[in-house]
Amino acid sequence: MRKILIILFVASFFSGFSQKEDKQYKIVTVAFYNIENVFDTIVDPDTNKILQEDFTPKGPKNWTSEKYYKKLDNIAGVISDIGTDKAKMPPALIGISEIENISVLQDLVVREKLKPFNYKIVHYDSPDKRGVDVGLLYRDDIFNLIDSKSYRLKIPDMPDFYTRDQLMVKGTIDNDTIFIIVNHWPSRRGGEKRSRPLREAAARLSKSIVDSILSYNKEAKVIVMGDLNDDPVNSSVKKYLKAKGEKDIAYDEMYNPMLSLYNKGIGSLAYRDNWNLFDQIIITKGLLGNYADGYNFFKAHIYNKNYLKQDSGKYKGYPKRTFVGDTFMGGYSDHFPSYIFLVKEI
């Protein structure tokens, strides 16, 4: 299929560029979105039923096909908008979390707002007790899939512990090889301190995947993304993933562009009047090169347009959710998406 190229003829289109105005650039958007408990309306007998049974027509949420497709239409509209102010097209790659199964993603990519972009899917079933997984959507007119693998987090002294698997995807954009690791780390249920070791273990698994890639090529371009259930300043991210807010990093460290957003008070979700930035996109040193040497990182954002926010009441400004308790609000998610631009000089 013919590659779609987005070209900037005026470098100043991006604030921060200081190159000559006659240079041209290709731009792609890479994003992550926790879309908040998207279940179909059918209970799968082979997986945990507790949360699934809430999301049925006879359950407490009265989860009908009409509501299900309304939710998918909302999410499709958001995805179709992410990054289009600069890249002029939806994300080439977007990690997704809190989906029940591959059927949800199959239903999502054929909604009206996304169907023209022919998104393909990478997904593996996870053993998570809530019955939710992660996945990756990619545009095969931009990204050529090479390989994928699912990694399971195991806690030696907790044989009954199950969470979302970590998804590694390898592919190319033009001649650049890109690795993406999609995460949804263990929650803070039971308290942040008590649950912290679980997220630290998840971070160690992510770092081991990154290190295995870098062992073959220390300049490999690796993107770790996901709902980490921790902020950029927490130990899981800083100590175990070795993610820093400065670009001057060693090859065994990572750069976290979300830290500067967090320090400005920008978050991706809110709880009890506090903002957190759990939805992060973190990169290896290989993506901090010159734009003339291939696709490299330019800038990170949280997609928090006004239409995604609660517009009144006690929670004004918070992400506009699908449900408040069992009351259907017709919103989007309790998280805002995160995204980055990768830029290449022609």
DRENDO-1510 file (C-alpha; in Angstrom, 1 decimal, always signed):
<recs>
REC; n; res; u; v; w
REC; 1; MET; +0.0; +0.0; +0.0 .
REC; 2; ARG; +1.3; +3.5; -0.8 .
REC; 3; LYS; +2.8; +5.3; +2.1 .
REC; 4; ILE; +1.0; +8.4; +3.4 .
REC; 5; LEU; +3.5; +11.1; +4.1 .
REC; 6; ILE; +2.8; +14.3; +6.0 .
REC; 7; ILE; +5.1; +17.1; +5.0 .
REC; 8; LEU; +5.8; +20.4; +6.6 .
REC; 9; PHE; +7.2; +23.0; +4.3 .
REC; 10; VAL; +7.5; +25.6; +7.0 .
REC; 11; ALA; +9.5; +24.5; +10.0 .
REC; 12; SER; +8.1; +27.2; +12.2 .
REC; 13; PHE; +4.8; +25.4; +12.1 .
REC; 14; PHE; +6.1; +23.7; +15.2 .
REC; 15; SER; +7.0; +26.0; +18.0 .
REC; 16; GLY; +10.6; +25.3; +19.0 .
REC; 17; PHE; +11.9; +24.5; +15.5 .
REC; 18; SER; +14.8; +26.8; +14.6 .
REC; 19; GLN; +15.8; +25.2; +11.3 .
REC; 20; LYS; +15.6; +27.0; +8.0 .
REC; 21; GLU; +12.2; +27.4; +6.6 .
REC; 22; ASP; +13.0; +25.6; +3.4 .
REC; 23; LYS; +13.4; +22.2; +5.2 .
REC; 24; GLN; +10.6; +19.7; +4.9 .
REC; 25; TYR; +9.4; +17.2; +7.5 .
REC; 26; LYS; +7.4; +14.0; +7.8 .
REC; 27; ILE; +5.4; +13.8; +11.1 .
REC; 28; VAL; +3.7; +10.8; +12.8 .
REC; 29; THR; +1.7; +10.8; +16.0 .
REC; 30; VAL; +2.1; +8.0; +18.5 .
REC; 31; ALA; -0.6; +7.9; +21.3 .
REC; 32; PHE; -1.9; +6.0; +24.2 .
REC; 33; TYR; -5.5; +5.9; +25.6 .
REC; 34; ASN; -7.1; +4.2; +28.6 .
REC; 35; ILE; -10.6; +4.0; +27.3 .
REC; 36; GLU; -12.2; +2.9; +30.7 .
REC; 37; ASN; -13.8; -0.5; +31.0 .
REC; 38; VAL; -15.0; -1.2; +27.5 .
REC; 39; PHE; -16.9; -4.5; +27.6 .
REC; 40; ASP; -19.2; -6.0; +25.0 .
REC; 41; THR; -22.6; -7.0; +26.2 .
REC; 42; ILE; -21.9; -10.8; +26.4 .
REC; 43; VAL; -20.4; -12.6; +29.4 .
REC; 44; ASP; -17.4; -14.8; +28.4 .
REC; 45; PRO; -17.7; -18.0; +30.6 .
REC; 46; ASP; -13.9; -18.6; +30.2 .
REC; 47; THR; -12.9; -15.3; +32.0 .
REC; 48; ASN; -13.8; -13.5; +35.2 .
REC; 49; LYS; -17.5; -12.7; +35.3 .
REC; 50; ILE; -17.6; -10.1; +38.2 .
REC; 51; LEU; -17.1; -7.0; +36.2 .
REC; 52; GLN; -18.5; -8.4; +32.9 .
REC; 53; GLU; -21.9; -9.1; +34.5 .
REC; 54; ASP; -22.2; -5.4; +35.3 .
REC; 55; PHE; -21.8; -4.7; +31.6 .
REC; 56; THR; -24.8; -6.6; +30.3 .
REC; 57; PRO; -28.4; -5.5; +29.5 .
REC; 58; LYS; -29.6; -7.2; +32.7 .
REC; 59; GLY; -26.7; -5.9; +34.9 .
REC; 60; PRO; -26.8; -2.8; +37.2 .
REC; 61; LYS; -25.4; -0.6; +34.4 .
REC; 62; ASN; -28.1; -1.7; +31.9 .
REC; 63; TRP; -25.3; -2.0; +29.4 .
REC; 64; THR; -27.1; -2.3; +26.0 .
REC; 65; SER; -25.8; -2.5; +22.5 .
REC; 66; GLU; -26.9; +1.1; +22.0 .
REC; 67; LYS; -24.7; +2.3; +24.9 .
REC; 68; TYR; -21.8; +0.1; +23.8 .
REC; 69; TYR; -21.8; +1.5; +20.3 .
REC; 70; LYS; -22.3; +5.0; +21.6 .
REC; 71; LYS; -19.1; +4.5; +23.7 .
REC; 72; LEU; -17.2; +3.2; +20.7 .
REC; 73; ASP; -18.3; +6.1; +18.6 .
REC; 74; ASN; -17.1; +8.5; +21.3 .
REC; 75; ILE; -13.7; +6.9; +21.5 .
REC; 76; ALA; -13.4; +6.6; +17.7 .
REC; 77; GLY; -14.0; +10.4; +17.5 .
REC; 78; VAL; -11.3; +11.1; +20.1 .
REC; 79; ILE; -8.7; +8.9; +18.3 .
REC; 80; SER; -9.5; +10.5; +15.0 .
REC; 81; ASP; -8.7; +13.9; +16.4 .
REC; 82; ILE; -5.5; +13.2; +18.3 .
REC; 83; GLY; -2.5; +15.0; +16.8 .
REC; 84; THR; -4.4; +16.3; +13.8 .
REC; 85; ASP; -3.6; +19.9; +14.7 .
REC; 86; LYS; +0.0; +19.2; +13.6 .
REC; 87; ALA; +0.2; +15.9; +11.9 .
REC; 88; LYS; -3.0; +16.4; +9.9 .
REC; 89; MET; -4.0; +12.8; +10.4 .
REC; 90; PRO; -4.8; +10.5; +13.3 .
REC; 91; PRO; -2.1; +8.5; +15.1 .
REC; 92; ALA; -0.1; +6.0; +13.2 .
REC; 93; LEU; +0.1; +4.0; +16.4 .
REC; 94; ILE; -2.1; +4.0; +19.5 .
REC; 95; GLY; -1.9; +1.8; +22.5 .
REC; 96; ILE; -5.2; +1.0; +24.2 .
REC; 97; SER; -6.0; -0.3; +27.6 .
REC; 98; GLU; -9.1; -1.5; +29.5 .
REC; 99; ILE; -10.7; -3.5; +26.7 .
REC; 100; GLU; -12.4; -6.8; +27.4 .
REC; 101; ASN; -11.2; -8.7; +24.3 .
REC; 102; ILE; -10.2; -8.3; +20.6 .
REC; 103; SER; -13.8; -8.1; +19.6 .
REC; 104; VAL; -14.0; -4.7; +21.2 .
REC; 105; LEU; -11.1; -3.4; +19.1 .
REC; 106; GLN; -12.6; -5.0; +16.0 .
REC; 107; ASP; -15.8; -3.1; +16.7 .
REC; 108; LEU; -13.9; +0.1; +17.4 .
REC; 109; VAL; -11.8; +0.3; +14.2 .
REC; 110; VAL; -14.9; +0.0; +11.9 .
REC; 111; ARG; -16.8; +2.9; +13.5 .
REC; 112; GLU; -17.5; +5.8; +11.1 .
REC; 113; LYS; -14.7; +8.1; +12.4 .
REC; 114; LEU; -12.0; +5.4; +12.2 .
REC; 115; LYS; -13.0; +3.2; +9.3 .
REC; 116; PRO; -11.3; +5.3; +6.6 .
REC; 117; PHE; -7.9; +4.8; +8.2 .
REC; 118; ASN; -8.1; +1.0; +8.1 .
REC; 119; TYR; -6.5; +0.4; +11.5 .
REC; 120; LYS; -5.1; -3.1; +12.2 .
REC; 121; ILE; -4.9; -4.7; +15.6 .
REC; 122; VAL; -2.4; -6.4; +17.8 .
REC; 123; HIS; -3.9; -8.1; +20.9 .
REC; 124; TYR; -3.3; -11.0; +23.3 .
REC; 125; ASP; -5.6; -12.2; +26.0 .
REC; 126; SER; -4.4; -11.4; +29.5 .
REC; 127; PRO; -5.2; -13.2; +32.8 .
REC; 128; ASP; -6.2; -10.0; +34.6 .
REC; 129; LYS; -8.9; -10.6; +37.2 .
REC; 130; ARG; -11.0; -7.7; +36.0 .
REC; 131; GLY; -11.0; -9.2; +32.5 .
REC; 132; VAL; -9.3; -6.3; +30.7 .
REC; 133; ASP; -6.4; -6.3; +28.3 .
REC; 134; VAL; -4.1; -3.9; +26.4 .
REC; 135; GLY; -3.8; -3.8; +22.6 .
REC; 136; LEU; -2.3; -1.7; +19.8 .
REC; 137; LEU; -3.9; -0.2; +16.8 .
REC; 138; TYR; -1.7; +0.7; +13.9 .
REC; 139; ARG; -2.2; +2.1; +10.4 .
REC; 140; ASP; -0.6; -0.3; +8.0 .
REC; 141; ASP; -0.2; +2.4; +5.4 .
REC; 142; ILE; +2.4; +3.9; +7.7 .
REC; 143; PHE; +3.6; +1.2; +10.1 .
REC; 144; ASN; +4.8; -2.2; +8.8 .
REC; 145; LEU; +4.3; -4.9; +11.5 .
REC; 146; ILE; +7.2; -7.2; +11.9 .
REC; 147; ASP; +6.6; -9.0; +15.2 .
REC; 148; SER; +4.7; -9.0; +18.5 .
REC; 149; LYS; +4.9; -10.8; +21.8 .
REC; 150; SER; +3.1; -10.7; +25.1 .
REC; 151; TYR; +4.9; -10.7; +28.4 .
REC; 152; ARG; +3.4; -11.9; +31.7 .
REC; 153; LEU; +4.1; -10.3; +35.0 .
REC; 154; LYS; +4.7; -13.0; +37.7 .
REC; 155; ILE; +5.3; -12.3; +41.4 .
REC; 156; PRO; +7.2; -15.2; +42.9 .
REC; 157; ASP; +5.5; -15.1; +46.4 .
REC; 158; MET; +2.1; -14.3; +45.0 .
REC; 159; PRO; +1.0; -17.3; +42.8 .
REC; 160; ASP; -2.6; -16.0; +42.6 .
REC; 161; PHE; -1.6; -12.6; +41.4 .
REC; 162; TYR; -2.8; -11.8; +37.9 .
REC; 163; THR; -2.7; -8.5; +35.9 .
REC; 164; ARG; -2.5; -7.2; +32.4 .
REC; 165; ASP; +0.2; -8.6; +30.2 .
REC; 166; GLN; +2.7; -6.3; +28.6 .
REC; 167; LEU; +2.6; -6.1; +24.8 .
REC; 168; MET; +5.7; -5.6; +22.7 .
REC; 169; VAL; +5.3; -4.7; +19.0 .
REC; 170; LYS; +8.1; -4.3; +16.5 .
REC; 171; GLY; +7.7; -2.7; +13.1 .
REC; 172; THR; +9.0; -0.1; +10.7 .
REC; 173; ILE; +8.0; +3.4; +9.6 .
REC; 174; ASP; +9.8; +4.1; +6.4 .
REC; 175; ASN; +13.2; +2.5; +7.1 .
REC; 176; ASP; +13.1; +3.2; +10.9 .
REC; 177; THR; +12.6; +0.2; +13.2 .
REC; 178; ILE; +10.4; +1.1; +16.1 .
REC; 179; PHE; +9.5; -1.0; +19.2 .
REC; 180; ILE; +6.4; -0.2; +21.2 .
REC; 181; ILE; +5.7; -1.7; +24.7 .
REC; 182; VAL; +2.1; -1.2; +25.8 .
REC; 183; ASN; +1.4; -1.3; +29.5 .
REC; 184; HIS; -1.4; -1.1; +32.1 .
REC; 185; TRP; +0.5; -1.6; +35.4 .
REC; 186; PRO; -1.2; -2.8; +38.6 .
REC; 187; SER; -3.6; -0.4; +40.2 .
REC; 188; ARG; -3.3; +1.4; +43.6 .
REC; 189; ARG; -6.1; -0.6; +45.1 .
REC; 190; GLY; -5.4; -1.0; +48.8 .
REC; 191; GLY; -3.4; +2.2; +48.9 .
REC; 192; GLU; -0.4; +3.6; +47.0 .
REC; 193; LYS; +2.2; +2.4; +49.5 .
REC; 194; ARG; +0.8; -1.1; +49.9 .
REC; 195; SER; +0.5; -1.7; +46.1 .
REC; 196; ARG; +3.7; +0.0; +45.2 .
REC; 197; PRO; +5.8; -3.2; +45.0 .
REC; 198; LEU; +3.5; -4.5; +42.3 .
REC; 199; ARG; +4.1; -1.5; +40.0 .
REC; 200; GLU; +7.8; -1.7; +40.7 .
REC; 201; ALA; +7.7; -5.3; +39.6 .
REC; 202; ALA; +5.9; -4.2; +36.4 .
REC; 203; ALA; +8.5; -1.6; +35.8 .
REC; 204; ARG; +11.3; -4.2; +36.2 .
REC; 205; LEU; +9.5; -6.3; +33.6 .
REC; 206; SER; +9.2; -3.4; +31.2 .
REC; 207; LYS; +12.9; -2.5; +31.7 .
REC; 208; SER; +13.9; -6.1; +31.1 .
REC; 209; ILE; +12.1; -6.0; +27.7 .
REC; 210; VAL; +13.8; -2.7; +26.8 .
REC; 211; ASP; +17.2; -4.0; +27.9 .
REC; 212; SER; +16.8; -7.1; +25.8 .
REC; 213; ILE; +16.1; -4.9; +22.7 .
REC; 214; LEU; +19.0; -2.6; +23.5 .
REC; 215; SER; +21.4; -5.6; +24.0 .
REC; 216; TYR; +21.2; -6.1; +20.2 .
REC; 217; ASN; +21.3; -2.4; +19.3 .
REC; 218; LYS; +22.0; +0.2; +22.0 .
REC; 219; GLU; +20.5; +2.9; +19.7 .
REC; 220; ALA; +17.2; +1.0; +19.2 .
REC; 221; LYS; +14.1; +3.2; +19.1 .
REC; 222; VAL; +11.9; +2.0; +21.9 .
REC; 223; ILE; +8.7; +3.5; +23.2 .
REC; 224; VAL; +7.2; +2.5; +26.5 .
REC; 225; MET; +3.6; +3.6; +26.9 .
REC; 226; GLY; +0.7; +3.0; +29.1 .
REC; 227; ASP; -1.4; +3.7; +32.2 .
REC; 228; LEU; +1.3; +3.1; +34.7 .
REC; 229; ASN; -0.9; +3.9; +37.7 .
REC; 230; ASP; +2.1; +6.0; +38.9 .
REC; 231; ASP; +3.3; +9.5; +38.2 .
REC; 232; PRO; +6.6; +10.4; +36.5 .
REC; 233; VAL; +8.2; +11.0; +40.0 .
REC; 234; ASN; +7.3; +7.7; +41.5 .
REC; 235; SER; +9.9; +5.0; +42.2 .
REC; 236; SER; +8.5; +2.6; +39.6 .
REC; 237; VAL; +9.2; +5.1; +36.8 .
REC; 238; LYS; +12.3; +6.9; +38.1 .
REC; 239; LYS; +14.2; +4.1; +39.8 .
REC; 240; TYR; +13.2; +0.9; +38.1 .
REC; 241; LEU; +12.4; +2.1; +34.6 .
REC; 242; LYS; +15.2; +4.6; +34.9 .
REC; 243; ALA; +13.1; +7.3; +33.2 .
REC; 244; LYS; +14.4; +10.9; +33.6 .
REC; 245; GLY; +13.2; +14.3; +32.6 .
REC; 246; GLU; +16.5; +15.3; +31.0 .
REC; 247; LYS; +17.5; +14.4; +27.4 .
REC; 248; ASP; +21.1; +13.9; +28.4 .
REC; 249; ILE; +20.8; +10.2; +29.3 .
REC; 250; ALA; +22.9; +7.1; +29.0 .
REC; 251; TYR; +21.9; +4.3; +26.7 .
REC; 252; ASP; +20.6; +2.2; +29.6 .
REC; 253; GLU; +18.3; +5.0; +30.7 .
REC; 254; MET; +15.1; +6.5; +29.3 .
REC; 255; TYR; +13.8; +9.9; +28.7 .
REC; 256; ASN; +10.4; +10.8; +30.1 .
REC; 257; PRO; +8.9; +13.9; +28.4 .
REC; 258; MET; +5.8; +13.6; +30.6 .
REC; 259; LEU; +7.8; +14.8; +33.7 .
REC; 260; SER; +7.9; +18.4; +32.4 .
REC; 261; LEU; +4.1; +18.3; +31.9 .
REC; 262; TYR; +3.6; +16.9; +35.3 .
REC; 263; ASN; +5.7; +19.6; +36.9 .
REC; 264; LYS; +3.4; +22.2; +35.2 .
REC; 265; GLY; +0.4; +20.6; +36.8 .
REC; 266; ILE; -0.9; +18.9; +33.7 .
REC; 267; GLY; -2.5; +15.5; +34.4 .
REC; 268; SER; -4.3; +12.7; +32.5 .
REC; 269; LEU; -6.8; +11.9; +35.3 .
REC; 270; ALA; -8.1; +13.4; +38.5 .
REC; 271; TYR; -9.1; +12.0; +41.9 .
REC; 272; ARG; -10.2; +13.8; +45.0 .
REC; 273; ASP; -9.2; +17.2; +43.6 .
REC; 274; ASN; -5.7; +16.0; +42.7 .
REC; 275; TRP; -4.4; +15.5; +39.2 .
REC; 276; ASN; -2.2; +12.5; +38.3 .
REC; 277; LEU; -0.2; +11.8; +35.1 .
REC; 278; PHE; -0.4; +8.1; +34.9 .
REC; 279; ASP; -0.7; +7.9; +31.1 .
REC; 280; GLN; +2.9; +8.2; +30.0 .
REC; 281; ILE; +5.0; +7.8; +26.9 .
REC; 282; ILE; +8.7; +7.2; +27.6 .
REC; 283; ILE; +11.5; +6.7; +25.1 .
REC; 284; THR; +15.0; +5.4; +24.7 .
REC; 285; LYS; +18.0; +7.5; +23.7 .
REC; 286; GLY; +17.7; +6.2; +20.2 .
REC; 287; LEU; +14.7; +8.5; +19.6 .
REC; 288; LEU; +16.6; +11.6; +20.7 .
REC; 289; GLY; +18.7; +11.9; +17.6 .
REC; 290; ASN; +18.8; +14.4; +14.7 .
REC; 291; TYR; +15.7; +14.7; +12.5 .
REC; 292; ALA; +17.9; +14.2; +9.5 .
REC; 293; ASP; +18.8; +10.7; +10.8 .
REC; 294; GLY; +15.3; +9.3; +10.8 .
REC; 295; TYR; +12.2; +9.6; +13.0 .
REC; 296; ASN; +12.9; +11.2; +16.3 .
REC; 297; PHE; +11.0; +12.6; +19.2 .
REC; 298; PHE; +9.8; +16.2; +19.0 .
REC; 299; LYS; +7.2; +16.9; +21.7 .
REC; 300; ALA; +4.7; +15.3; +24.1 .
REC; 301; HIS; +1.1; +16.3; +24.9 .
REC; 302; ILE; -1.9; +15.3; +26.9 .
REC; 303; TYR; -5.0; +15.5; +24.7 .
REC; 304; ASN; -7.4; +17.3; +27.0 .
REC; 305; LYS; -9.7; +19.3; +24.8 .
REC; 306; ASN; -12.8; +20.9; +26.4 .
REC; 307; TYR; -15.2; +18.4; +24.9 .
REC; 308; LEU; -13.6; +15.6; +26.9 .
REC; 309; LYS; -14.2; +17.4; +30.2 .
REC; 310; GLN; -17.0; +17.5; +32.6 .
REC; 311; ASP; -18.5; +21.0; +32.0 .
REC; 312; SER; -20.3; +21.6; +35.3 .
REC; 313; GLY; -20.8; +20.6; +38.8 .
REC; 314; LYS; -18.3; +19.4; +41.5 .
REC; 315; TYR; -16.1; +17.6; +39.0 .
REC; 316; LYS; -16.0; +20.4; +36.4 .
REC; 317; GLY; -12.8; +20.0; +34.3 .
REC; 318; TYR; -12.4; +16.3; +35.1 .
REC; 319; PRO; -12.4; +13.8; +32.3 .
REC; 320; LYS; -16.0; +13.2; +31.3 .
REC; 321; ARG; -16.7; +9.5; +32.1 .
REC; 322; THR; -19.1; +7.0; +30.6 .
REC; 323; PHE; -20.6; +6.2; +34.0 .
REC; 324; VAL; -20.8; +7.8; +37.4 .
REC; 325; GLY; -21.6; +4.8; +39.5 .
REC; 326; ASP; -24.3; +3.0; +37.5 .
REC; 327; THR; -25.6; +6.2; +35.9 .
REC; 328; PHE; -24.8; +6.5; +32.2 .
REC; 329; MET; -23.3; +9.9; +31.4 .
REC; 330; GLY; -22.5; +9.2; +27.7 .
REC; 331; GLY; -18.9; +10.5; +28.1 .
REC; 332; TYR; -15.6; +9.2; +27.0 .
REC; 333; SER; -13.2; +7.9; +29.7 .
REC; 334; ASP; -11.8; +8.8; +33.1 .
REC; 335; HIS; -8.5; +9.3; +31.4 .
REC; 336; PHE; -7.2; +11.8; +28.8 .
REC; 337; PRO; -5.1; +10.3; +26.0 .
REC; 338; SER; -1.3; +11.1; +25.9 .
REC; 339; TYR; +0.6; +11.4; +22.6 .
REC; 340; ILE; +4.0; +12.4; +21.1 .
REC; 341; PHE; +5.1; +13.5; +17.7 .
REC; 342; LEU; +7.9; +11.8; +15.8 .
REC; 343; VAL; +9.5; +14.0; +13.2 .
REC; 344; LYS; +11.8; +13.1; +10.3 .
REC; 345; GLU; +13.6; +15.5; +8.0 .
REC; 346; ILE; +13.2; +14.8; +4.3 .
</recs>
